[in-house]
């Protein structure tokens, strides 16, 4: 989806440009999911 929105010719171009931000984004997403799943209904 990101590839199409940005107009990159292939997903490898998108990954080459943006892969450096992925580790931090993954950690934040995991923390958010952990918080959401840990809440008592």
C-alpha positions in Angstrom: 0.0 0.0 0.0 2.8 2.4 0.9 4.6 1.6 -2.3 1.5 2.6 -4.3 0.8 5.7 -2.3 4.4 7.0 -2.7 4.6 5.9 -6.4 7.6 3.7 -6.0 8.3 1.3 -8.8 8.7 -1.7 -6.4 8.4 -2.5 -2.8 12.2 -2.9 -2.6 12.6 0.8 -3.3 10.2 1.6 -0.5 12.1 -0.8 1.9 15.5 0.6 0.8 14.3 4.2 1.6 12.3 3.6 4.8 13.7 0.4 6.4 15.8 2.4 8.8 12.7 3.5 10.7 11.2 0.1 11.0 12.9 -1.1 14.3 11.7 1.9 16.2 8.2 1.7 14.8 8.0 -2.0 15.6 9.0 -1.4 19.2 6.4 1.3 19.6 3.7 -0.8 18.0 4.5 -3.7 20.2 4.3 -1.5 23.3 0.9 -0.1 22.2 -0.4 -3.6 21.6 0.9 -4.8 24.9 -0.8 -1.9 26.7 -4.1 -2.6 24.9 -4.0 -6.3 25.5 -3.1 -5.9 29.1 -6.1 -3.7 30.0 -8.9 -5.3 31.9 -12.3 -5.0 30.2 
